[in-house]
Amino acid sequence: MRPSFAVEEALLELGSHLKGARLRRRLPQSIVAERAGISLNTLAKIESGQPGVAVGNVAAVLHALGLLDALSALASPESDS
């Protein structure tokens, strides 16, 4: 099943942000993929916003980039009004 347009847009934006974070840290894809324990192909899918990538893999990339804290805040009671 194809995700909604809103989901597709959010994934594209997330992928772009993750790629930007990687580039700001001057890390090649190979290093981030290794640190995250995923393949280069999976990292490329995440950075391009493709749906169907396991959320655990996205979390591993966030961790590899030092951004994992942002994930736990997504649906926190404080931000859910």
C-alpha positions as CSV (number, residue, x, y, z in Angstrom):
1,M,0.0,0.0,0.0
2,R,1.3,3.4,-0.9
3,P,1.6,6.0,1.9
4,S,-0.4,9.2,1.9
5,F,1.0,12.3,0.3
6,A,1.6,13.9,3.7
7,V,3.6,10.8,4.8
8,E,5.7,10.9,1.6
9,E,6.5,14.6,2.1
10,A,7.4,14.0,5.7
11,L,9.8,11.2,4.8
12,L,11.4,13.2,2.0
13,E,12.0,16.1,4.5
14,L,13.3,13.7,7.2
15,G,15.7,12.1,4.7
16,S,16.9,15.5,3.5
17,H,17.5,16.6,7.1
18,L,19.4,13.4,7.9
19,K,21.6,13.8,4.8
20,G,22.2,17.4,5.7
21,A,23.2,16.4,9.3
22,R,25.6,13.8,7.9
23,L,27.2,16.3,5.5
24,R,27.5,19.0,8.2
25,R,29.5,16.4,10.2
26,R,31.6,15.7,7.1
27,L,30.8,12.0,7.4
28,P,30.7,9.7,4.3
29,Q,27.7,7.4,3.9
30,S,30.0,4.4,4.5
31,I,30.9,5.6,8.0
32,V,27.3,6.4,9.0
33,A,26.1,3.1,7.6
34,E,28.8,1.2,9.5
35,R,28.1,3.0,12.7
36,A,24.3,2.4,12.3
37,G,24.8,-1.3,11.4
38,I,23.0,-1.0,8.1
39,S,23.9,-1.3,4.5
40,L,24.8,1.7,2.2
41,N,21.7,0.9,0.2
42,T,19.5,1.2,3.3
43,L,21.1,4.5,4.3
44,A,20.6,5.8,0.7
45,K,16.9,4.8,1.0
46,I,16.5,6.7,4.3
47,E,18.2,9.8,2.9
48,S,16.0,9.8,-0.2
49,G,12.9,9.4,1.9
50,Q,11.8,6.1,0.7
51,P,9.0,4.5,2.7
52,G,9.3,0.9,3.8
53,V,12.6,1.3,5.7
54,A,12.3,-0.1,9.2
55,V,12.0,2.5,11.9
56,G,14.8,0.8,13.8
57,N,17.1,1.6,10.9
58,V,16.1,5.2,11.0
59,A,16.7,5.2,14.8
60,A,20.1,3.7,14.2
61,V,21.1,6.5,11.8
62,L,19.8,9.1,14.3
63,H,22.0,7.5,16.9
64,A,25.0,7.4,14.6
65,L,24.6,11.1,14.0
66,G,24.1,11.9,17.7
67,L,20.5,12.9,17.2
68,L,18.7,10.0,18.9
69,D,17.2,12.2,21.7
70,A,15.1,14.0,19.1
71,L,13.3,10.7,18.4
72,S,12.1,10.1,21.9
73,A,10.6,13.6,22.0
74,L,8.4,13.1,19.0
75,A,5.2,12.1,20.7
76,S,6.0,13.1,24.3
77,P,3.1,14.2,26.4
78,E,4.7,17.7,26.7
79,S,4.6,18.2,22.9
80,D,1.2,16.4,22.4
81,S,-1.5,18.9,22.9
